[in-house]
Every structure is written in structure tokens, then in C-alpha cells.
Amino acid sequence: MKRIAVIGQSGEIPAEVRAISEEVGAEIAKRNAVLLTGGGSGVMEAASKGAKEAGGLVIGILAGDETHVANDYLDVPITTGLSFDYRSLVLVHSCDAIIMIRGGNGTLGELSAAYMNKKPAVVIETSGGWAAKLKEAAFEGAYLDERRTVEIHYANSAKMAVDRAFLRIEHPLDEMKNTGIIGD
């Protein structure tokens, strides 16, 4: 079973970002994958709601030991006893791919952790925040540094993001390039 993490802004989010997040969650559930998030509010809650309403399994990887901070759509709230930074590493290591929606510094840190651990990442550019700025700031528009650890992909819709995440899980382009299966 595939495990897709959704990362993004917590707290209040614009209605259009909530709609994108819910649609991403629903698309993940429709493909019989597990949705993982940080379990909190904002993008995490909206994606969880979308997945839950579509019949999916929703897991929240929570900072600390308290479940009262979890959103209402989690099937499995996992308390880590860890701070936000370390909880984010558990989230990254628990997924097969990451989808980034909007986001600030915390989300950017999660994306960086995914990059360093060669996790496929898809960024929904139209969602605002760092997601809208990343391509311009990224090395060659696709990498977080000149090591070119793993290419970051971009999408303009929820369905496109989930399609690209599944494609990268099923056909890891970087691995195919490194083994000579396909050229640059």
C-alpha cells in the first residue's frame, strides 16, 4: 500500500487552499493509498477531511504526547514525544512520496528533509506560500542544491500532484537515470 504525506501550512488557510487540500486527500484515498500528515490544522486537516470523506485511511504523526492537538479526521493519531522538527523526520521517513501545499518555514524544512532522504516530492505551485516561490528559488528550478539529490516536481492541480506522486513512486526517474535505464 502506498503512503503519501501531505505537508503544508497550519492554522487558517484560504478557501481555495482548503479546496485543493481536500481534493488531494480525496485523490489519495481513491487510489487506496494511506494519507499521512502532521495531524494538525490547516492543510493537514483539510487533506485529512478529503481522504476520510473518500473512505481513505488517515494517519497523523503528531509532535509531543498529546492527542488533543490532532484534527478530527485522523483514523490513527501517532504521538511521537518529539518536537516539531523531529516529528517531521518521522513523517518523511514513513512515506513513499510527499505533496507540498502552500507552506511556510516548517513546511520548507519538511521538504528539505524529504529532499535529503531522496523522497519524491511534488509541489502544488498554485497554492501560494513557499510552494509558489520554490521553483524560482530552487537550483535549476528542480533541486534544493547543486548535488541534485532528487528532482522536485511541480503541479497546478490536486489531481496532477497525486498523479505525479504515484508516477514517481512507481517509476523513480532518478534511479532509472543512475542505472542507465534511461538517459538524461
C-alpha positions in Angstrom: 0.0 0.0 0.0 1.4 3.4 -1.0 1.9 6.1 1.7 1.6 9.7 0.6 2.4 12.5 3.0 0.8 15.9 2.6 2.7 18.9 4.1 1.6 22.5 4.2 0.6 25.5 6.2 -1.1 25.0 9.5 -3.7 27.4 11.1 -6.1 29.4 9.0 -5.8 28.8 5.2 -7.6 30.5 2.3 -10.7 28.7 1.0 -9.0 27.9 -2.3 -6.1 26.2 -0.5 -8.6 24.3 1.7 -10.3 23.0 -1.5 -7.0 21.9 -3.1 -6.0 20.2 0.1 -9.3 18.3 0.4 -9.1 17.3 -3.2 -5.5 16.0 -2.7 -6.7 13.9 0.3 -9.6 12.5 -1.7 -7.4 11.6 -4.7 -5.0 9.8 -2.4 -7.9 7.8 -0.8 -9.5 6.9 -4.2 -6.2 5.3 -5.1 -6.2 3.1 -2.0 -3.2 4.8 -0.5 -2.7 5.9 3.0 -2.6 9.6 3.8 0.0 10.8 6.3 0.2 14.3 7.7 1.5 16.1 10.8 -2.1 15.6 12.1 -2.8 19.3 12.9 -4.8 22.1 11.4 -4.8 24.0 8.1 -3.6 22.0 5.0 -3.2 18.8 7.2 -6.8 19.0 8.4 -8.3 19.7 5.0 -6.3 16.9 3.3 -7.4 14.6 6.2 -11.0 15.6 5.7 -10.9 14.9 2.0 -9.3 11.5 2.4 -11.7 10.5 5.3 -14.8 11.5 3.3 -13.5 9.4 0.3 -13.1 6.4 2.5 -9.3 6.5 3.0 -7.1 5.7 5.9 -5.7 8.8 7.6 -2.6 8.8 9.9 -1.4 11.8 11.8 2.2 11.9 13.0 2.0 14.3 16.0 4.6 16.2 17.8 4.6 15.6 21.6 2.5 13.2 23.5 -0.9 14.8 23.4 -3.7 13.7 21.0 -5.9 16.7 21.7 -3.9 18.7 19.1 -5.0 16.2 16.4 -7.6 17.1 13.8 -10.9 15.4 13.9 -10.3 13.4 10.7 -7.5 11.1 11.8 -8.0 7.4 12.0 -4.7 6.8 13.7 -3.1 9.7 15.7 0.5 8.7 16.4 2.2 10.6 19.3 5.9 10.7 18.9 7.0 12.5 22.1 9.2 14.6 19.8 9.4 18.3 18.9 8.0 19.5 15.6 11.4 19.2 13.8 11.9 15.6 14.8 8.3 14.7 14.3 8.7 15.9 10.7 11.5 13.4 10.2 9.3 10.6 11.3 6.7 11.8 8.8 9.3 12.0 6.0 10.7 8.5 6.7 7.2 7.0 6.9 6.1 8.0 3.4 6.8 7.0 -0.2 6.2 10.5 -1.6 5.4 14.0 -0.4 3.0 16.6 -1.7 3.6 20.2 -0.6 0.7 22.6 -0.5 1.4 26.3 0.4 3.5 26.4 3.5 6.0 28.5 5.4 9.3 27.7 7.1 8.1 24.5 8.8 6.9 23.1 5.5 10.1 24.1 3.8 12.0 22.2 6.4 9.9 19.1 5.8 10.5 19.4 2.1 14.3 19.8 2.7 14.2 16.6 4.9 12.4 14.8 2.1 15.0 16.0 -0.4 17.9 14.9 1.8 16.3 11.5 2.1 15.6 11.1 -1.6 11.8 11.1 -1.2 9.9 12.1 -4.3 8.2 15.4 -3.8 5.5 17.3 -5.8 4.8 20.9 -5.1 1.4 22.5 -6.0 2.7 25.9 -7.3 -0.7 27.5 -7.4 -1.3 27.1 -3.6 0.8 30.1 -2.6 3.4 30.4 0.2 6.7 28.6 -0.4 5.0 26.4 -2.9 4.6 29.4 -5.2 8.2 30.6 -4.7 10.1 27.4 -4.7 10.8 26.9 -8.4 12.3 30.4 -8.7 14.5 29.8 -5.6 15.5 26.2 -6.5 18.7 25.3 -8.1 17.9 24.8 -11.8 14.3 25.1 -10.8 14.2 21.5 -9.6 16.7 20.9 -6.8 17.4 22.3 -3.4 21.1 22.4 -4.1 23.8 21.6 -6.7 24.0 17.9 -5.5 20.8 17.3 -7.4 19.8 14.7 -4.8 16.2 14.2 -6.1 14.3 16.3 -8.6 11.3 18.2 -7.3 8.3 18.1 -9.5 5.5 20.7 -9.8 1.8 20.6 -10.4 -1.0 23.1 -10.8 -3.9 21.0 -9.5 -4.6 18.3 -6.9 -5.1 15.5 -9.4 -1.9 16.4 -11.3 0.0 16.4 -8.0 -1.3 13.0 -6.9 -0.7 11.6 -10.5 2.9 12.8 -10.3 3.5 11.5 -6.8 2.3 8.0 -7.9 4.3 8.1 -11.1 7.5 8.9 -9.1 6.8 6.1 -6.6 6.2 3.6 -9.4 9.0 4.8 -11.7 11.7 6.6 -9.7 13.3 8.6 -12.6 16.5 9.4 -10.6 17.1 5.7 -10.0 16.5 4.9 -13.7 18.9 7.6 -14.8 21.6 6.4 -12.3 21.4 2.8 -13.5 21.4 3.8 -17.2 17.9 2.5 -17.9 17.0 6.0 -19.3 19.2 8.9 -20.3 19.1 12.5 -19.1 
